[in-house]
Amino acid sequence: MEYSYLKENYDSLINDIRQICVENGRNVDEIKLIAVSKTFPPEQIKAVRDFGQVYFGENKVQELRDKHDALKDEDIRWHLVGHLQTNKVKYIADFVELIHSVDSLKLAGVIDEQALKHGRVIDILVQVNTSGEDQKSGVEPSDAEKLCRDISMLKNIRLRGLMTIGMFTDEEDVIRENFRVLKKLFDMLKPSFEGFDYLSMGMTSDYRIAIEEGANMLRVGSAIFGYRNYL
């Protein structure tokens, strides 16, 4: 199958990220791109991997597991970027590189237990709900510091930073404020935790704003793979 459009999309995205970094005095090498491949088949993921993309993100545990198994011979670093239920941690604990969506000590504890079973230390991000939307997961900004400190006591997971999802709106100022809340939290907490390096925010619709506001990890899917058909 021909995936030339994926190459065009990918190159365009990389060039755009580079240009945004230049405009904002950012070092593009500081930006880690997570290609969010949910709903797209392994063949397309392999094509994007062949372009040099190493990090891929999935929202659903079963889909992540299936794609990991299908692409086990590829050098791919898998991230779980969607909501994670405690009873599904066991299905990804043996291979997942980074879990972006930890929003409770209970979930962190289960990840810690599963990591121990597999002789691993699993990297995680604390998800913060900076938009105040009830339908979104994430700890309240005012509770983020305590959760981070509690998680840092666990031995088999490593706290690497924070994640948020900006409000789905055309109002740029609202999105920007969501990201600024997380950046302020990140800057406040970073000195307290070793390896606290990742500020994960920004998707296809708002990665420019995220870069401008200090993100160093982007979760971009549609700009690479195209828009999804959920039917």
N, C-alpha and C positions, 0 to 999 in steps of 0.2 A: 504494500500500500504506500501511497505517496503522501508524505506529511510536510511538503515544502512550506505550507502555510504556517506550520508550527515554528519552523526556522525563522520565517519572516516576523512572526509575532514575538518570538523570543528575542531576536536581535533588536527589534524595535523597543521592547521593554528595557533591555539592558542599556541601550543607548539613551533612553529617556531617564533612567535612574542616574546614569553617569552625568547627564546634562543638569539634572536637578541638583546633584551634589556640587557640581561646579558653580552653579548659581548661588548656592548657599554656603560655600566654603567648607563643604563636607568632603571627607576622603571616601571615595566610592568603595575602597577596600574594607571599610568599616561596616558596610551594609551586607547582611546575609539574606539572600533571597530564598524563600520557601515556596516552591511551586506547588500550589494546592490542586491536586489531581482528582478530587472527588468526582465521581460519576464517569470519569474517563477511563478507557481500557488500558491494560498493561502495555499494549503495542504503542500507544501514544506516549506513555510515560517513558518507555525505552527510547523512543525517538528523541524526546527532550533530554534524556540522560546522555544520549550520544552527542548533544550539543555542548556538553560540559556541565550541565546542571546536576548537582549532587543531592540537594536537599528537597524532599517531597513531603507534602502534608496531606493528611486525610482527616475527615470529620467523623467517620463512623468506624468503630472497632472492627467489625466483621469485614468491611471493605478493605481496611488497612491490612488485616491479617491475610486476606486472600491475595492482595496485590504483592505483599511481601513474599508470600510463598511462590507466586507466579514469576517473580523477578529476583529470586534468591541468588542467582548467579551474577547479578548486576551490583556494582558498588553504589548502593543507594542508602542514604541516611534518612530514616523515616521519622516524621514528626506527627503526633496526634494533636490536631488543632481544634477539634470540636469537643463538645461536652462529653465527659467520661463518667460512666456509672461505676460504682465500686465493684459490682459483680462481674465487670468485663475487663478489669485491669489484668487479670491473669492471662488473657489471650494475646497481649502485646508486650508483657513484661520481659520476655526473653530477647527482644530485639529493638524496641522503640528507643530512639536516641533522645528525644525531648518531648515532654508532655506540656502543652501550652496552657492547659485549662484547669489547673488545680485551684479550687476555691473553698476548700474546707480541710480542717485537720483530719477529719475522718477519711477523706479520700487520700490524703497524703499518707496516712497510716497504712492503708491498704497497699498503696504503691510501695511503701517501705518494706512491708512484709513480702510482697511478691518479688521485689528486687533481691531480698535476702535469699529466697528460695532458688533464685537463678544465679546467685553469686555475683550480682551486679550492683552498681550504684547508678540509679536512673536520674537523669537531669530533668528538672521541672521548672515551670514558670507559675507564678501566682497570677490568676486572672482577676482583674479588678473591674468592677462595673462602674465606669466613669460617666455613663450616660444617664444613669438613674432609671433605666427602663426595666420594668418588672419582668418582661419576657426574656431578658438576658441573664446569663449566669455571671458569676463573679462576686467577689467579696466587696463590701462597701469600702470606699477609700479610707474612711476613718478606722476601719478594722484591719487594714492591710498590714500594718506594721506588726501587730500582735500575731497575726497568722504567719507572717514570715519568720518571726522569732521562734514560734512554736515548731514550725516545720524544720528550722535549722538545727533543732535538737535531734532529729531523726538521723540514723547512721547510714542508711542505704539509699537515700535520695539526696540530691544536691540541688539546692536552690540557686538558679542561674539568673533570675530577673523577674520581670513583670510583663503581663500581656493585657491588652484591652481591645474591644471592638467599638469603633466610633459609631455614633448614632447614624442610622440610615436616613439621611436627609440631604436636601440640596443646599442647606444653609451651612456654608463653609465655616462661618464663625463658630457654630455649635460644635462641629467636628473638631475644629482646632482647639477649642476649650477642653473637649474630652481628652485629647492627646496631651494638652498641657498639664492637666491634672495628673496623668500618669507619669509624665516626665518629672514633675516636681517630686512625686513620691519616689521615683527611681533615684533621683539625685540625693534625696534625703536618706534613703536606705542603703545605697551602694557602699558607703564606708564601713558599714556594720557587718557585711557578709562577704566572705572570700568567694571569688568567682561569680559575683553578682554583676553580670556583664550584658545581659540581653534586655532590650526594650522592644518588645514585639507589638507593633501596631501598624496599621495600614494594609489595605487590600486593593483590589483593582480600582475601585472607585475613589480611593482617597490616599493612595500611597505617596502622592506628591506632598500633600499636607503633612503626612506622617514624617517624611524625611525632613521637611522644613522644621518640624517640631522636635526632632532629635531621635526618631526611631533608628535602630540599627538592625532590625529584623522585620522583613516584610512578608506577608502571606498573600501571594498573588496567584490567582487561578485563571479567571476568564481572559485576562490580557494575554495569556500564553495559549491556553487550550481552546478558547472560544467560549461562547455563552452556553450554558447547560440546558438541556432539555430534560425536565424532571418527569415527563409523562411516561 
